[in-house]
Each structure stands twice: as C-alpha cells, then as structure tokens.
Amino acid sequence: MSGVEKRLKAGVTKDGEAFGQMPIFSDFSKIKKESQDSENYIVGMEGITHMVTFDTKQIEGYSEEEIKNKSIQMLKSRGLDQEPAAGIIYAKKTGDGWKIDPVVYVKAIDTLFYETACGSGTTALGLALALKDKKSIRGVPILQPSGLPIKISVEYTEEGFGGAQIQGPVEVIATGTLEENADFDYIVEQVKSKKQLTSLLQNGLVKLYQQVFSDAPYFEEFTDEEVIAYYDNYFKNGLVSVARNERGIIGFAVTIALSAEPEIAELSKKFGIDPEKTSYFAELGITKELRGRGMGERICQEQLEGLLKGCTVLVRTAADNFIAQTLYKKLGFQEIIEMKQDVFQTRIDGAAQTDRRVFLVKKL
Ligand SMILES: CC(C)(COP(=O)(O)OP(=O)(O)OC[C@H]1O[C@@H](n2cnc3c(N)ncnc32)[C@H](O)[C@@H]1OP(=O)(O)O)[C@@H](O)C(=O)NCCC(=O)NCCS
C-alpha cells in the first residue's frame, strides 16, 4: 500500500471478494471530534488525515468542481492542507450503509481530486462510526462515487482500535506470475478476456508476432489482419499467455485443442494420437533481444500448468529449429520420429519454398 512500510494482510474471500487490512493507529486520541456539537471528525491515519463530515447538506446540489473548491477551503481553514495528504469525506446514511463523496488533496504534488473510490476515506468513516457508537462494525457497505460499494470492518476494544479491513468485489482480468530476475522483472499472464486480448494485440502483440516470425529460421510475413484472426481463434479454442515487462509485450505462447487444427489432427490420428484428448502447442516466441534468459521455458511451463492433467500435448516445429527442439526436449517432449510434414510457404524475400516440420509429444 502506498506510503506504508509494514506488511498488511490481503487476500480473496471464498465469494471472490478482495480484502485488505488498512493501516490505522489503535490510539483513540488520533480521532477528534471538531467540537462538542460538531458533526465533523478529524481522523489521523498513517500518511493521510481525513475530515469525516456527516453534514452533507452543505454539498447537496453541488457539482464535483464546486465540492472540490469547498473542500480545499475547508482543509485550508483547518490547516489540514499542510499535512502530506488530507481529505474531506462527506458521509450520508443510505439503507443499511453509507454513501461517500471523497475529496483528497496531496500537498507534495499539489493535486486535488474528487475520488471515484477511496479506501482510506472509507476506513476513516468506519473508525468514526465505531468510535461514535463505541462498538465494532462488520462489513458495513460504503457506496463509492463509482457506484460500487466497499465494505468496512473495524474492531473496537476498550483499549483502542484492534484493526480495520476493507473488502469489495474485484474482477479478474488476468492471472499470472511475477518473475523476479537479477537483471529484469517480467510478468507471465494468461489472457482471460476478449477485451484484454484486443488491448494486447493493439499494444505490441501483433508487432512482436510479425517480428519473431520474419526472422530465421522462418522468414514468414503476416499481415495485421492475419495475426488478429489467428489470435481470435486461439482465444476461442485455447489458452493464450504473454510475457510483459515495463517496456511492453516480450513473449507469447498459445495452446489450442488439436481438433481446432484439422490438418494436423488428421495426420496425428495416423500416429495413434486422439485429437479429442490432445492439446496443440500452436505458438511460442520471445523477443530477440531477451532470448536465452529462461523466459521461453517459463512461458511454456505457464501453458503446461494451464492444461488438464492426463492430456497429451503435441508440438510442431521446423526440422532445422534446433533451439526450439532443445527447449521442448528439456520440458520432457519426445520426438515422434516418423511424423513429418512438409509445409509450402512464401518467404519474406518472395521465394516460395517447402519447409520440413517435425513433431514432439508429451503426456501430462
Ligand atoms: C524458442 C524460443 C522461444 C526460446 O526462448 P528463450 O527465452 O530464448 O529460451 P530459454 O532462455 O527459456 O531457454 C530454455 C531452453 O531452451 C534451449 N535453448 C535456448 N536457447 C538455446 C540456444 N541458443 N541453443 C541451444 N539451446 C537453446 C535450452 O535447452 C534452454 O535451457 P538451458 O538454458 O537450461 O540450456 C526463442 O528462441 C524464440 O522466440 N525463437 C523464435 C521463435 C521460435 O522458434 N518459436 C518456436 C516455434 S515452434
């Protein structure tokens, strides 16, 4: 969490909601009611101070811009604009929970935002509620300006706050592993949605694919439309993984159901391979500058882990692609000696030629 050095508990509940422990002070003295008859609480938290106000009439009918202007004046009049970060959290009771309008000012970069969602503001409200009623609160829904609720729980004891936790629905848009390397970090992830695939294709996947196969030993040319059509099919019938670092997409791997590749499926049957129970390793490539660092192997493993135990995996590669064959053998694939295919294709220099392909197989 930004601004916090200690470890905080976080995870995903059985219902698929994400939760996170919030950094708070247990000491009640960090929360002060502005005055005896005021509805405002100043809540000191690690790295940020919020003023929680239950007086929402003052912003009723105001635009976001007007709320921001009013809020910065309120922060200034209390000297809170001199804190590293400070917010005004307008809290209104609704049904079984609350609705907030959060405005946050960050001094170092002089920014003032009407936030669409605010975890620290939600927590500040939870602390104020627990203190007001002198009791713990559990999973109270706080509706954010985004329209989604964040649930807040605060443990109240006579000695102080025992802890605070926020929880809310999350959407999985990708799963993957962060690989930490001495020279560079990268992420290997499985593509989970069509939207994610489209964004990857537009942001480097098409280019990387064209680059990898325009080089030795392939010298093949693909149009953008061809690559996009391949990946549409791969996403429908298989598993697409990419490797990324901060510069962009640096690798890709794809397995699909062998039955989705009719020509190879037919050939496979002659060698006792059942296309219905077999996955086909359809694509693999790592950007040229970053080869030989274990990424090819890592992305292959990511793919194999995503396949069903007990299934067979078939891969085809060029007979002269010694590197790919060495990699597949290292991963436990064995060559099917008699199984070959001659593929006719036009190379990038216009020369038409027939390339020999070999097949390797592995049972998971
Ligand atoms: C094949 C390819 C994906 C390998 O990626 P990579 O990230 O360089 O491979 P890794 O660093 O993970 O190497 C894994 C293993 O592959 C083999 N390998 C990789 N580079 C090799 C080389 N230059 N010579 C011999 N074996 C090599 C080794 O077995 C290596 O394991 P090791 O390092 O323990 O010896 C990459 O070379 C590539 O994109 N080639 C062009 C596209 C292609 O041929 N794709 C295969 C289509 S079937």
The ligand as an SDF file (V2000), in Angstrom:
LIG
                    3D

 48 50  0  0  0  0  0  0  0  0999 V2000
   12.4420  -20.7920  -28.9530 C   0  0  0  0  0  0  0  0  0  0  0  0
   12.4510  -19.5710  -28.0720 C   0  0  0  0  0  0  0  0  0  0  0  0
   11.0210  -19.2260  -27.6780 C   0  0  0  0  0  0  0  0  0  0  0  0
   13.2580  -19.8700  -26.8060 C   0  0  0  0  0  0  0  0  0  0  0  0
   13.1090  -18.8010  -25.9140 O   0  0  0  0  0  0  0  0  0  0  0  0
   14.2670  -18.3670  -24.8900 P   0  0  0  0  0  0  0  0  0  0  0  0
   13.6600  -17.4470  -23.9070 O   0  0  0  0  0  0  0  0  0  0  0  0
   15.4520  -17.8760  -25.6250 O   0  0  0  0  0  0  0  0  0  0  0  0
   14.6250  -19.7700  -24.2200 O   0  0  0  0  0  0  0  0  0  0  0  0
   15.1270  -20.0060  -22.7150 P   0  0  0  0  0  0  0  0  0  0  0  0
   16.1460  -18.9820  -22.3670 O   0  0  0  0  0  0  0  0  0  0  0  0
   13.9610  -20.1730  -21.8460 O   0  0  0  0  0  0  0  0  0  0  0  0
   15.8700  -21.3900  -22.8590 O   0  0  0  0  0  0  0  0  0  0  0  0
   15.2580  -22.5780  -22.4230 C   0  0  0  0  0  0  0  0  0  0  0  0
   15.9840  -23.7640  -23.0300 C   0  0  0  0  0  0  0  0  0  0  0  0
   15.8970  -23.7180  -24.4520 O   0  0  0  0  0  0  0  0  0  0  0  0
   17.1080  -24.2090  -25.0320 C   0  0  0  0  0  0  0  0  0  0  0  0
   17.8280  -23.1160  -25.6950 N   0  0  0  0  0  0  0  0  0  0  0  0
   17.5420  -21.8010  -25.6370 C   0  0  0  0  0  0  0  0  0  0  0  0
   18.4110  -21.1060  -26.4140 N   0  0  0  0  0  0  0  0  0  0  0  0
   19.2450  -22.0100  -26.9560 C   0  0  0  0  0  0  0  0  0  0  0  0
   20.3550  -21.9230  -27.8570 C   0  0  0  0  0  0  0  0  0  0  0  0
   20.7540  -20.7590  -28.3510 N   0  0  0  0  0  0  0  0  0  0  0  0
   20.9720  -23.0640  -28.2270 N   0  0  0  0  0  0  0  0  0  0  0  0
   20.5670  -24.2430  -27.7570 C   0  0  0  0  0  0  0  0  0  0  0  0
   19.5310  -24.3940  -26.8920 N   0  0  0  0  0  0  0  0  0  0  0  0
   18.8860  -23.2940  -26.5030 C   0  0  0  0  0  0  0  0  0  0  0  0
   17.9330  -24.7070  -23.8570 C   0  0  0  0  0  0  0  0  0  0  0  0
   17.5400  -26.0320  -23.5940 O   0  0  0  0  0  0  0  0  0  0  0  0
   17.4770  -23.7980  -22.7460 C   0  0  0  0  0  0  0  0  0  0  0  0
   17.6760  -24.3250  -21.4740 O   0  0  0  0  0  0  0  0  0  0  0  0
   19.1040  -24.0650  -20.7410 P   0  0  0  0  0  0  0  0  0  0  0  0
   19.2710  -22.5830  -20.7240 O   0  0  0  0  0  0  0  0  0  0  0  0
   18.9450  -24.6720  -19.4020 O   0  0  0  0  0  0  0  0  0  0  0  0
   20.1400  -24.7190  -21.5960 O   0  0  0  0  0  0  0  0  0  0  0  0
   13.1130  -18.3440  -28.7700 C   0  0  0  0  0  0  0  0  0  0  0  0
   14.3760  -18.7280  -29.2420 O   0  0  0  0  0  0  0  0  0  0  0  0
   12.3200  -17.8180  -29.9610 C   0  0  0  0  0  0  0  0  0  0  0  0
   11.4300  -16.9840  -29.7980 O   0  0  0  0  0  0  0  0  0  0  0  0
   12.6300  -18.2810  -31.1930 N   0  0  0  0  0  0  0  0  0  0  0  0
   11.9390  -17.8360  -32.3990 C   0  0  0  0  0  0  0  0  0  0  0  0
   10.5410  -18.3930  -32.4990 C   0  0  0  0  0  0  0  0  0  0  0  0
   10.5160  -19.8980  -32.4540 C   0  0  0  0  0  0  0  0  0  0  0  0
   11.3560  -20.5620  -32.9940 O   0  0  0  0  0  0  0  0  0  0  0  0
    9.4870  -20.4280  -31.7730 N   0  0  0  0  0  0  0  0  0  0  0  0
    9.2730  -21.8440  -31.6590 C   0  0  0  0  0  0  0  0  0  0  0  0
    8.1810  -22.2080  -32.5750 C   0  0  0  0  0  0  0  0  0  0  0  0
    7.8390  -23.9300  -32.5120 S   0  0  0  0  0  0  0  0  0  0  0  0
  1  2  1  0
  2  3  1  0
  2  4  1  0
  2 36  1  0
  4  5  1  0
  5  6  1  0
  6  7  2  0
  6  8  1  0
  6  9  1  0
  9 10  1  0
 10 11  2  0
 10 12  1  0
 10 13  1  0
 13 14  1  0
 14 15  1  0
 15 16  1  0
 15 30  1  0
 16 17  1  0
 17 18  1  0
 17 28  1  0
 18 19  1  0
 18 27  1  0
 19 20  2  0
 20 21  1  0
 21 22  1  0
 21 27  2  0
 22 23  1  0
 22 24  2  0
 24 25  1  0
 25 26  2  0
 26 27  1  0
 28 29  1  0
 28 30  1  0
 30 31  1  0
 31 32  1  0
 32 33  2  0
 32 34  1  0
 32 35  1  0
 36 37  1  0
 36 38  1  0
 38 39  2  0
 38 40  1  0
 40 41  1  0
 41 42  1  0
 42 43  1  0
 43 44  2  0
 43 45  1  0
 45 46  1  0
 46 47  1  0
 47 48  1  0
M  END
$$$$
